[in-house]
């Protein structure tokens, strides 16, 4: 996926969140997810190295509160934030654009996978009709096989259509009511690729 933040902008955005109140790492991840409407949730591997660098640069401090590590902005951090205040408006615009882009990527990923599966099923149906024609010409068995293939194709397309509508409703509902992590798109893409491979394998087995 396209990077959400420009170079150095996530660092500044973390400072702006800590200027609002001290937070621990998970709270920062949640805050970023909320700002993105759930379409982007950074991983711990993205956030903690940047927090460590901010601490190294003297812009934040950390204290242990039970099992949690709480980060707080320093005076030096506030000074940097004030000096770069003009950049924050631009970052907010980036966030808005990124939310829109990530939502479009989720939609495009689902639509692309559905089109690919439909094309594979249509191609398999055409191959089946061609092979049936090669075996027998104008027999009742051939006609029956063609009718059955068409019915199966229609059923498969209905399954795909139902899946597409259901998954889009689930994704949209999650964005509205909770957090939709970026990893969801990867899981969706990989899962659909596995389904496609299984479908193709089944078609090949049937032909054999």
Order of alpha helices (4+ residues) and beta strands (2+ residues): alpha-beta-alpha-alpha-beta-beta-alpha-alpha-alpha-alpha
